[in-house]
Amino acid sequence: MKNYVHKEYFNYFLILSLDKESCSHQPNLTLRSQMSMGMERWFNSTNAKDIGTLYLIFALFSGLLGTAFSVLIRLELSGPGVQYISNNQLYNSVITAHAILMIFFMVDNWRLFNFNFQASTLRIFFSKKKITEVALNNNQNNTITITNSNNNNSNKNNDEDKIPLYTKVYIENPFNNRNLILKVSKNQKGVYSPTPNNLNPYWVTGFADAESCFGFRVRKNLKLKLGWEVIPYFSINLHTKDLSILLDIKKFFGVGNISSGKETAIYQVNSTKDLLNAIIPHFELYPLLTKKRADYLLFKSAIELIKQQEHKYIEGLHKLIGIKASLNKGILNEELNSYFNNIVPQERTSVPLPEVINPYWFAGFTSGDGIGFASSVEILKSSSHKIGYQVILKFLIIQHSRDLELLKCFISFLGGGFIKERTNISEYVVVKLSLITDKLIPLFQKHHIIGNKNNDFLDFCKIAELMNSNAHKTPEGLAKILEIKSGMNTKRK
């Protein structure tokens, strides 16, 4: 930005919803001189203060000139036979000039407001530092079109390069584009936050797959006609050490509230409007991959019922209770069981396996998964090793057995690893050092682990480096690994 934006200009950011396919081009950047920006700053301005300044200058000039013409005309007409302007043609010219000046004085304000709407320019800055030029033409029903002169499409099919739905938009020279900003804001969906956010939407979905919960509470409320209140929620519950993640997620969606206690912090969205406008659209475009997607689809159908006000009638309330009986663990409390008999649980939708796993999703899922790097180092006694100990470095993801098939997809995604199965538990495990150093660590160095777990990942990398140099086979290296292990996860101060 510093290469072409004048230092005196301000930056203005919006979050817009754009068509992903229409933005999959390479960037195009046009350099602009200080003089041209200065000209636009004053002569194509739509800023109220700029227009006011220009209008006062023009009013002063036209007022003086108009007054002079008016005085001449009045003197000429003040007395019969008195001619201050002896040339009749000159007198007619003064009359005409006075009329034109007054007309121009009235319409110039309209001209100043509307002149630069014919071809205004926005510049969009994507999260991967790519820049795409967008032209907004007032003669095309205010639709956004992409212009691009770069024909390099080598990354066209790369999932990680797809443009997020909610994209930071940089509007160059906001002095001159105030009305344009308002026009774009009103015509585009998904304007939730006025501040930039660095979270990748696939990362958010991956983290939600690991940590979020979709549901709704049904409780007594005698103030309501049916005596029952329905409160939907989307929530993420974390340790207070990871409060920063919840703050970033709240900023990403632009809705919801965060409450925190001594050890627990909760991000929660309860408003039906916010769920419909922010949460559901996100998970429609960036779908969940675990079996939690079935819960999301049930939750979505419940929100639709609430949107249609069906929860205010007994039939709709019974439908909601049926959905609740299938959500998550599908357990209804005693109060609901006693009041609502013969409830038929809503059928859960089967969740297909993903064709491709986005690396940002995997990073988000690992950031939220309770294990990851926490139990990554095992030091076992071994008579077959020279120093008497064997060091095992492993990457571990544990899920309920219902997501076994998804864990198997990780094998092809990373090119290795294996599955361990226990009662109702499935584990994806990587212990091969070359796979850890060549695939896993570079993946997370590019697509970051976020939150307190990133500290465990950095320690994980240190141990991998020691093992890669065979330092773990020496007493000094083993002592260093033991020192690192003693400060990981819950032992970290």
N, C-alpha and C positions, 0 to 999 in steps of 0.2 A: 504493500500500500504506500510506503514511504517514497517509492520511486516516482509516483505520479500524482499524489494528492498534496495539494498546497498545505503547508503547515498551519495556516490560519483557519482552515476549514474544519468543521466538526465531523465526527462520525456518527452515524445513526444506524441501529440494527433492528431488524424485525425478524420474526419467525414466520415463514410462509409455507404453505402447502403447495408443492409443485408436482407435476406429472413426472415420474421417475424416468420413463422412456424418453421424454422430450429433452432431458438434461444429460443424456449419456454421451455427450460430445467432449472433445478436448477444448481447453480454454482459448479464448481470443482476447487480447489485451490491447487497448489503444492508448498511446501516450498523449498527454494533453499539456500544452504549454501554459505558463502562468498567465500570459496575456489573454489567451482564449478563455481561460477560466474566469479571469477578471471581467472580460466582456460579458460572459454569461452571468456572472455574479450580479451585474448591475442592469444590463439591458434585456435579459430574458428572465428577470426575477419574478417569482410568484410569492416571495416572502413578504409578509405584511409590512415590516419595517422598511425593507428596501423600496417597496412600492410607495410607501408614504413619503420617504425621502425624495425619490424621483418626482413624485407628484407635486410636492411642495416647490421643488426647483422649477418644474415646468409651470406651475401656477404663478410663481413670481415673475418668470419671463413673459408668459402669455398675458398676465395681468397688466404689466407695464406696457407691453406693446399694444394690447387691446385698449387700454386707457388712452394711449396716445391717439390711436385711430378714432376712438369715440369722441375725444375732445375736438379733433379736426372736423368730424362730421357734424357735431353740435354747433361749432362755430360757423360752419358753412350754412347751417339752417337757421341760425339765430336771428337773422334780419333779412328782409327782402332787399335784393339788389347788392348785398354784401357778399363778395367772393374772395375768400382767403386762398382758395385753390382755383386759379383761373383756368386751368386745363380741365375740361370736362372728362376727358378720358382718364386722367389721373385720379379725379374724384371717384369715378366708377370703380377704379382699381382699389382704392382705399376701402370703399364699401364692401367689395367682394372679399378683400383680405380680412376685414373685420369679421365677416360672416364665417369664412373658412376657419379662422382662428378659434371662434367660439364653438363651432361644431367639433373641431379637433380636440379642444379642451374637454368636451363632454365625453367623447368616445375613447380617449387615450387610456383611461383607467381600465376599460374593458380589454383594450389591446394588450396592456401590460400583464393582465391576469391570464390571458389565454394564448399568448403568442407561442410560448415554449412547450405547449402540450402537443404540438404536432409531431414531435419526435424526441421524447425524453428517454434518457438512458439510465438503467440500473446496472450495477455490477454485483454479481453473486459470488460470495466466497464460501467454498465448500470446506468441509472439515479436513480434507486432505490437501488443503492449500491450492486447490485448482480454482481457476477463475473462468467463468463463462459470462459472456456479454449478453444482456437481454434487452430487447427494444420493446418499449410500450408505446403503441401508436394509437392516438385518440380516434383515428378514422377506422380502427379495426375492432370496435366495441370493447376497447380496453383489455384485449386479450394479450397474454404474454407470449412472445415468440422468441426462439433461440437463434442467434446468428453466430456462425463459426467459420473460420477460414482454415482451420487445421484439419487435415484429412487423416491423421494418424488414429486408427481404430484398433490398435493392437490390444488394448485392454477392454474392448467393448463387452466381452462376455465374462469379465471377471466380477464375481459377485461382490467382493469387498469394495469395488470401485463404484457400485451403484449409488446414486444420489439419494440421501435420506429424504423422507417426506417433509420433515421440519428442518428447513435450511436457513442458515444465517444469510441475510441479505444486506449487503452494504450499499447504501444510497449515497453516491458521491455528491458533494455540495448540497447538503440539506437546506441551505439558505434558499436555494432556487427550486426546491422540490417538496415544499411542505404540502401543497395540495396533491402532488403526485403520491406522496406517502399515504395520505388519507385515502386516495382513490384506490391504491393497491390493497390497503388494509381492509377496505370494505368489500372489495371484489374477490378476495382470496380467502379460502377456508383455512383453518388451522393457525390463526394468529393468536398464540397463547401467551407469549412472553416477549418483553421488550429487551431482553438481555441475551447475549450469546451463550451457547452451551456446547461443551466439547464431547458429550457422550454420544457414541454411535448408536443408532436405533436398534441395530442387531445386538449390540452389547446389552442394551436395556432389556430386550426380550430374553436373552440368555440368562441374565440375572433374575428376571421375573420367573423363568422356568425353575430356577433353583430356590428362590426365596419368597415369592409372592403368594397371595391367597385371594381367591375370588369367592364371594359369598354374600349372604344377606341375613339379617336378624329379623325374626318375627316375634314380637313381644306385645303384651297387653297394653292398651292405652284406651281407657274408658272415655276419653274426650272424643274419640273417633266413632263414626257411625257403626262400624262392625266391631269396634272394641279391640282391634288389632292394628299394630303399626309395623310397616315393613321398611327396614333400613338396609339398603345395599351397601357394599363396601368392596374396594380393592385395596389391599394392604400389604406392606412389607415390614417385617419385624426383625430388627437387628440389634446387636450389642451396641452400646453407646460409643464404643471405639470406632464404629463404622458410621457414625452419625453423618459424616461428610458425604457418604454415598447417598443417603436419603435426601440430603439437601440438594445434591446434583440431580437426582431423579425428580424431585419436586420442581426444580428449575426447568428440567427437560420437558415435563408435561405442562407446567404452568398452572397446575391445579392441585388441590389437596392440602392437607395439614400434617404437621409433624408434632408428635408429643413424645416426651422422653422422661424416663425415671432415673433411678440410680444406676441401673445396668442395662436397661432396655430402651430402645427408641423405635417408634412406630410411625411410618408414613401411611396415611389413609385418605382415600377419596370416597366420599359418601354422596355427594350431590349427583342426582340423576343426570342433570344437564352436563356436568363435567365428565361423567362416565361416558355419556353419549358423544360428546364433542372431542374428548382428548384420549381417554383410555381405550375405548373400543376401536376407534379408527386406527390407532397405532398397532394393535394386535391383529387387525385385519390385514394390514400391509406387511407386518413383520410377525408372522405366526409363531406361536409357541410350538416346540418340537416334542416335548415330553407328553405324557398322558394328561398333564395339567390342561392341555388344550381342550379336552373333553369337558373339564370343569368350566373353562372359559366359555365354551359354546352354550352350556346350560345357563351360566350367568348372563350371557348376552340375551338369551331368550327371556330370562326373568326381567331384565331391564326393559325389554320391549313391552312386556306386559305392564310394567309400572308406568312406562311412557304413555300407554294407552289408557291409563287410569283403571285397569281391570282389577287391580289389587283392592279397590274400594268396594268390590262386589264379591259375594261369597264364592261364585264359580271361579273367578280369577284368583282369589286367595287360595282355594284348593289347588289350583294349578301351580301356584308358587310353592306351596308346601310339598307338592309332588316333586318339583325341581329341587327343593332343598334336601329332600330325602335321598337324592342321587349325588348331590354336590359333595366333593371332598370325601370324607369318611361315611357320609350318608346317615349320620346319627341324629335323630330328633330328640329333643329333651322331653322329660316326662310331661311337662305342661302341654306341649304340642300334641304328644301322643294321646293324652287324655281328652283333648278337645276336638281333635280331627281324626275320625275313625275312617278306616278303609281307604287310606291314602295310597295311591299307586305311584311308586317312584318313576320319574321320567327316565326314559331309556337314554343311556349314554352313547354318544357318537364315537365310533372307532376312529383312531388317529393314525393316519398313514405315516410311514417312515419318510424322512426327508430325502430328496434326491441329492441335495448338496447341503453340507454343513458350512455355514459362514464362519470364518475364523473369529469375527467379532462376537458372534453368538457363543462360540466355544470359550472365549476369554471371559465373557460375562457370566456364563454358566459356572466356570471354574472359580470366578471371583465370589460367587454366591455359595457354591457347594461347601458343605461343612468339613470336608476332608482335604482334598487338593494336595497341599504341601505340608499340612499340619503333622501327619504321621509319615513323613517322607524318608526318614533315616532310621534304619535298623542296624544295630551293632551286636553281632552274635558271637559267642565263643566258638572257636573252630580250631581243632587240632591240625587241620590240613593247611592252615595259613601260618606263615612264618612268625608273625607277631602274636598269634593266638586268637585273633579276632577277624571276623568277616564284616565288611561294611556293605550294606545294601541300600542303594538310593532308589526310591520308587515314587512314581506319580500315581495317585489313587483317586478314583471317583466312585462313590457308593450311591446306589439308587435302589428304590423298591423294585422287586422282581418284575413288576408290570412294565418297566422300562428296559428290560433286558435287551430287546431287539435294537433299541436306540443305542445302547452301550456297544453293541456289536458294530454299529456304524462307525464308532470312534476308531476301530481297528483299521478300517480302510481310509479314514480321514487322516490319521497320523502315520499310517503305513506300518503299524505294528502294535504290540501290546497283546493282552489276553484277558479273558473273562473268568472270574471266579464266582461260583454260585453258592449261596447259603440259604437257609430257610427265610423265604420272603425277601432276601437281599441279593443283589447282584453287584459285582465289583468290576470296574475296568482298571487294569493294572499295567503300568509300564515300568520295567526294571532294566531293560537293555540300555547300557550307558550311551552307546552311539546314537540310539533313537532319542534319548533325552537331550544330548548335546547338539545333535544335528537337526532335529525337527522340533522338539517340544520347547526348548528354551528360546530359539529364534522366533518361534510363533508368538510367544508371550512377550518377547522384547519388541515386536512390531505391533501386536494387538494386546494392549496392556492389561494386566491384572490391576484392579482398582480397589483401594481400601486397605485395611490393616493386613489383609492376606498378602499384599504385595511385599511386605517385609519378609514374610516366610519365603516367598518366591526368590527374593534377593539372596537369602541365606541358602536356599536350595541351589542357586547358581554357584555360590562360593564352594559348596561341597562338591558339586559336579566338576568344577575346575580342579579341585584338589585330587579327585579320583581320576580325572582324565590325565593328570600328570603322574599318576601312581603314588601320590603322596600318602594316600590312605594305607599303604603297605609299610609305612615307617611309623615308629612310635611318635615322632613329632607331628606327622600329618594326622594320625589318629587322635592325638590330644587336641589338635586344632578342630577336627570335626566334632569331637565331644563338646568342646567349648561352644561351637556354633549351635549344636543341637540343644544345648542347655538353655539357650535364649529364644528358642522358637515357640510359636503358638502361644499357649496360655502362660508359658514361663517367661514370655517377653515382658520387660519392665516398661 
